[in-house]
Amino acid sequence: MINIKKLECVLGGERILNIARFEIKTPGLYVILGPSGCGKTTLLNIIAGLNNEYTGKVEIFNRSFRNASKAETSLFRSRFLSTYFQHSVFIEELTLRHNISLVALNHTVSLQKVVDVKVEKLAKRLKIEKILDQKVKTLSGGEKTRGAIARTLLKEVPLYIFDEPTAALDKENALLVMDLIKEYARTNIVILVTHDENLANVYADTIYKMEYGEFKSVKTIRTRAAKINNALPKLDYTKNSDYIAKGLLKAKKARHFFTGGAVNLGLVGLGLSFMLVNAINYKLVNTFKGEFTDETAYVEKKFSPTINVLKSVSTEDIAVNISAEETVGALYLNDFNSFFPHQNELSFEYLGIRHVLPSFHIGLLNESLFLNEINEQLYPFVTSLEIDEIGLVLPFDDFKLIQNVLRIPMRQTPSELGVYLQNNKFYVTLEVCNNNWDYFDEQMFRLRTVMLGREAQIIMGCPSYIPHLFEEKMMFPSSINLTKVEEYPWTLKRINYLFFNREFDFLWQSLNYPKYVFSTANNDYFSYIFDKTYLNNRILIFESPPHFNSVLATYTTLKNVDFFTFSNGLIFIPEMMMLGFAHNFFIATNASLLEASMWADINDQSTPNPHLELPDGILNFAIQYNGFSSFNYRQSSEELALDELIISRGLAEKLGLEEKVINEKLYVGALVSIKESSDGYIKEYETINLTIKNIIESDEVVIYHHPLWAYLLYKDVFGVFPFALEITGAIYPRLSPENIKNFQNMFNITYPYKAFSLLVDQTLNELERYTFLASVGAFLLAALITFMTVYLLVAETSDQFSGLFLMGYDEEAIHGVISKYILRFLGLIIVLAIAQLFFLSFVVELVLMKYLNTTFSYVFNLKPYLLVLAFASGLLLLLLSYFKLQNQKSDFLAFSKRDL
């Protein structure tokens, strides 16, 4: 089966071999003895097909390697030959079991089990069963030698070649090895090179003694007539590539973890940058779809007028242009206590003695209550009062004084005093004096009725009596120009108001009388009337300054306005599409929650607008720049009172309301005043209870009411100074060209949604560009790290792969190992990156939902995943192509030749 004739090998000009004839036809152990350098290993090199630099005839199982291709030679080795050389080549990072099993096909689980049984059987014979699962790099030289012998014998082929198999072994292990080799020699050809003549004499069937490249003697000890085992069928070692690749991946866990982590971060960063940008774009732009379109117009004043002149409206103007039916009253803004520093008293005389009522003064006359708005019991009950008649609300001290003077027994009610007043004419006198002006006046009134109260107040019969008393009887001049500096310091500043016995329709008045500003009376004007219910019927009327609230004029042309914005109240920031209130505007499901939130803000005097962490059940509809205002305001199709509203299902859920919410109460607290003091900021809140009249099925957070509701709420319910609440703009769903032509001279017309979406696109495109460049840079760095990792692996194992080559692995199978390694390594990273992106897409949605106050609406975006796959595939193709070229240039015999 081995036929060598006239073999001559010359290397470097020196003849190494000169063998006339070397022929083996039967199984047996053929031992070649000889000194070092005599050519023994060179002969084995030629028999194994590792050296073609010779002349003569060399046939191994009727095949010659000289003209055979690499593939044919590798195929022959895999089927006929198993070799052991002195410096055994292992893949150091794999276990000994893994290395031994590579000579067999073990690409399936069942094959692995079969091979494992054979490996363990050989390992027990060689006493290495305990180190099978250790990495080869941790083994001693003797352990590696026995492992290499086990690997050689695991392959069941007709020809075995051993080069000094016992050189690194002690005597005991040498005998174990020789016993095992001897067994294989019974049915196979075993050619063994050794220096140990004793072992040769004990185990050899034939001994060849070589000197200077020639056989000097041949000694046949025994011959065997057995038939040589057949060659193995064709072994497709490419199937083992994945098995080896898995082992290599497990071997360098730390290296692969950090390298894979870097690549994974690069890929996830690439995908996440696009995913985040696209998600923000989708959320921001689509948040307003349905409410705003490209045609939605924001009509805004070109400028805010400076209010230099503030006027009330004359009585004649009110009667002619507003209402001739309602009673007109007057409130004087002057401080009457400073007007009359020398005398300002209300007194009565009894039995010639004058008695002063300590709680009363002329300021109370200016802010009189009127008979038809008194709901409490009067003593005696009267139905009318003339201009020279009054009633008094008596604090206890004043009541006690009158009772004692009149010698009326004290009672818990002034019933007996009422009987006295009914049966007797009792007069009180108002006396005022200013010596600097040389002014003195007294006005006498008959006291007709009384009632008890905590604060002193005067009751008059009709609002028109007040201006008559001050201007006709007391002879004071007056002016409705409230800001003019008058020539005479005693000029009274007069605000006229309508006194209503019915509910005043602010909405109707505001829309139909744009030349006037109506406002509910409040404590800023009436400082001596503490019960606000007495002020609800008094509607102050001012002239509207030029261009003030001029946006209201658009409503007379177009009725389909969505809402009006106004200073210090509801504001809209077009470039950010943010709608909300200028200051805190709490809506709560119960009064205690609202009160706690307001007090938390009031007690924080360090800043005008602290960030408050609100509990469930309360929302803040103020503009919050550290978050996003998702509050929407839409026109209601139903007519609603100021203390009624319609809400969306989304708002109900945000507040934690139950399914049935109609006629439930909501509690509103609005910050209406912030004043700076030495101790910090002093804040004032106003509250109102609202009734839910209906609910609209919408996931958005929406309040439905009239477009002017928020404005009227601040002005007429919360009592904010009306000229601090200028209407600044209005949102219209659509404007016709004719409307635009009519409005553009007075107003700025913008299209916020269109501009916003364009701005978002531009901003996010820039962000996308920069994040893309940063992510690409990170990815390229990670790709370089990956390349270096694979390159390092190949560099570390290129010599070790030559061991596979000697086993019969061809170049395709070896490249398959590298390819499978790269595919498995990057494939795992790609799968993890895709999975992480999918998970992060939900995280991004949840984060945006929190910060943009939107509902959860996951939309799958394929672009980030395609981007990751494109970059990963590019890296994969680059690595596969590069290392395939490198593999083709590799000489897997270089290491073997050097050692052989």
ZIKAZI-V239973 format. One record per helix or strand of 3 or more residues. SS is the DSSP state (~ for helix, > for strand). FROM is the first residue (numbers start at 1). LEN is the number of residues. If there is no record, write none. Layout:
SS/FROM/LEN
SS/FROM/LEN
This chain:
>/2/10
>/14/11
>/28/7
~/40/8
>/55/6
~/70/11
>/81/4
~/96/6
~/109/17
~/129/3
~/136/3
~/141/14
>/159/5
~/171/14
>/189/6
~/197/7
>/206/6
>/214/7
~/237/15
~/253/35
>/297/5
~/315/8
>/327/6
~/336/4
>/343/8
>/353/5
~/362/5
~/371/3
>/389/6
~/396/11
~/415/9
>/427/8
>/439/14
>/457/4
~/464/10
>/492/8
~/506/7
>/516/5
~/532/3
>/538/6
~/550/8
>/561/6
>/570/4
~/574/3
>/578/4
>/585/4
~/591/13
>/618/3
>/632/4
>/644/5
~/649/6
>/665/13
>/680/17
>/702/4
~/709/9
~/722/3
>/727/6
~/737/7
>/747/4
~/752/56
~/811/41
~/863/27
~/894/6
